[in-house]
Amino acid sequence: MSWWDIRSRPDDEDDRLARMEIGEPWPRTAAEAEAVQERLRSLVELTETGPVGVKFTAGLDVGYAPDSDEVTGAIVVLDSALRIVDQAISREKAKFPYIPGLFAFRELPSLLAALDRLTVAPDLLICDGYGLAHPRRFGLACHLGVLTGLPTIGVAKTAFVGSHEEPDAGRGSWAPIILDHEVVGRALRTRDNVKPVFVSQGHRVSLDNACAHVLRTTPSFRLPEPIRLADRLSRSD
């Protein structure tokens, strides 16, 4: 039995639907993958404030081997002082082609396998990718959040959808990302005079709280420490 199945979670109809998706045959085509996104996006919870004080924060990233279909899912768990308390990786062959907007279907299997290898259960997931800032409002952070039930934030290095103004130069400045006249995230400045990162809600956390956690976990670098370390781990031998 997997780690995300044995945690304490509400056992309602929505929860059973999300777990059922794990056991179904993995999508093979873009149309099948988009259908999964359409089915699951109604389960995303965007109205909860989410955790304020977090004991364990996990960063998730995926590394791609050159000239190979191998992907490495990497997770690093940090405590409230941003010290590493656990980490795990899972390497396997990608089960889905490289299609923009559907990266989750290449990355989820290895990330879920790495999650299953953790010995410290995280309270918050920060993933290198998008959440609500996605063509179907269901990026990797939303997908991970629905499948695990955990508060999840998407933090990307580059913009993917929508438009935004350039935020002011100071740390903590931000500008909304607008897609189809809706706010789907923020371009957030984590360091003075450094390019912003692109933050979007994944699951069970507000946008204000998501940005607060991103700033909390970026004491020295542009990227949040959990995903910066997960990126390094994903490229390790």
N, C-alpha and C positions, 0 to 999 in steps of 0.2 A: 504494500500500500504506500502511496506517495505522501511526501511531507505535507503537500497542500490539501490532501484529503483527510488527514488525521488531526489537523489543527481544529480548534473550536471555531466553527462557522455556523451561521443560521442554516438550518436544513429546510429551506423552502423551495418552491418550484423553480425560481430563478437560479438558485444555487445548484440544483440538480441539472439544469440545462447547461450551465457552464461546465460542470464536471463531465457531462456526457460528451461535450465537444472534444475533450482530451482523448477519449476512447474511440472516437469515430475515425474512419480512414482519413489520413491526412490529405488535404486538397492537392490535386495534381495540375489543375488549370487555373488561370486567372478568374474565370467565371465561378468556379467552385469556391475559391478563396474569398472573393467578394461576397458570395452568398453567406459564408460564415460570418464575415464582418457585419453584414446586414442583420443576421440573426442575433448576434451578441451585443451589438451596440446599445440596444435598449436596456441592457443590464448595467451600463456604466452609471455610477453614482457621482454626480457633480455638485450636489447641494450640501454635502457634509463639509464642515470646516476642516476636519481631519485632525491628526495629532499635532499638538503644540510642543510639548516636551517629549522627545524621542530618545529612547535608550539605545536602540540599535538601528542604524541606517545601512542599507545595502545598496551598493552601486553595481549595475549590470551593464556589460558590454560584450560585443561579439567580435572576434578577430577572424579574418579570412586568410587562408593560406594562399600564397601566390601560385598560379598555374595549377590550381586544385579546387575541388568542390568541398574540401574540408572546412568546417567552421568550428570555432572554439568559443563556447559560451563561458564567460568568466564572471564571478560574483565575489565582491569583497565587502565584508560587513565591518563597520566601524562603530565604536561606542560614542557616547556623547562628547568625549574629548577628541574625537576623530583618530582614535588609535585602532589598529587592525585587531579584531577579535576572532575572525574566521574568514576563510576564503575557500572557493571551490571552482573547478573547471570541468568542462565536458567537451570532448572533441568527437565529432562525427561528420559523416557526409551529409551535405545539405539535401533536404528532401523536397525543395521547391526552387524553381528558377529565380533569377535576379530580375524582379519586376518592381519599378518604383510604385510606392503605395501599398506594396504587399511584402515588404521586407520581413515583417513579423513571421511569415510562414517559413522563411529560411532560418530565422534566429530563435524562435520560440522553443523548438525541440531541445537544442543544446542548453538554453537558459533554464528550462524547466528541469532538465537532468542535473544541472549544476545546483539548482535550488534544493533538489532532493538530497544532495550530498552535504549540505550545511549541517553543522551541529548547533549553531546559534540561530534562533528564529528571528528574522528582522521584523521591526515594527513599521518600516517605511522602505519602499523601493524607489530608487532614482535610476532611471535607465537612459542610456545614450540613444535617443530617438524621439519620436513625436507621440503625442497623445491625441488630444482633441484637434490639434493643428494638423489636420489630415483631410484628404479629399472626401472621405466618407465619415469623418469625425471619429475614427477608430484606429488610431495608430498603435504601435507596439506597446506604449505605456497603458493604454486603455485595455488592450488584449491581456497583458500580464495581470493587470489589476483585477479584471473579471475572473480570470482563471485561478488566481491565488486568493482573492478576497482581500488583499492588502492595499492600504493607501499607496498610490503609485504616481510618480511624477515623470514626465518626459522632458529631457533637456537635450537640445540639439546644438551642434556647432554652426550649422548653416540654416537659413530659412528654406522652407519647403513649399508652403502654400500661403496665400493671402498677401497682404501688404502691410507695411508699418513705416512710421516715421523713425528717424534716427533719434535714439534717446540722448539726453544730455550726457556730458562727458564723465560725470561723477559716478562712483560706485553706488549702486542702488537705484539709479535712474532707469526708467523703463518707458516703453511705448507699446500700446496695444497692437496685436496682430489681428487684422480684420480680414475675414473671409465671408463673402456673400452677406455683407452688412452685419456680421456677428463677430464678437470678440472670441477668438479661439486660443489666445495665448498672449505672451508678452516677449518683446525683445528686451532683455534685462542686462544691464551693465554690472558685471561682477568685480571689475577692477577699473580704476580711474584710467580714462583715455585708452581703453582696450576694447576690441570688438565685443559686442554683446553676445550672449547666448540666447537661445530661443526656448522658452519655458511654456509647457502646456500641461493642463490637467490630464491625468490618466484615470484615476478612480479614487473615490472617497477622500478627496482633498480639494479645498478651494484654491483658486488661482492666487489669491493673496497669501495663503499659507504655503503654497508650493514655492512661491518666490522667496518667502522668508526662509524656508529650508534650504533653498539653493544658496542664498547669501550666507546662511549659517555654515554651510559646508564648503565655502570658498574663501578661506582665510588668506591664501597666498597665491593662488593661481586663477586663471580664467574659468576653468571647469571645476565643478564640484569634486571634492577630494574622492568620494566613493567611486565615481565613474572614471576619474583620472587613473586611479589605482587599478580598477577593473580593466581598463584599456591596456595598461602595462602588463597585467597578468595574462590577458588574452593573447599577447604576442610573445609570451615566454616559452621556452623550449620544454 
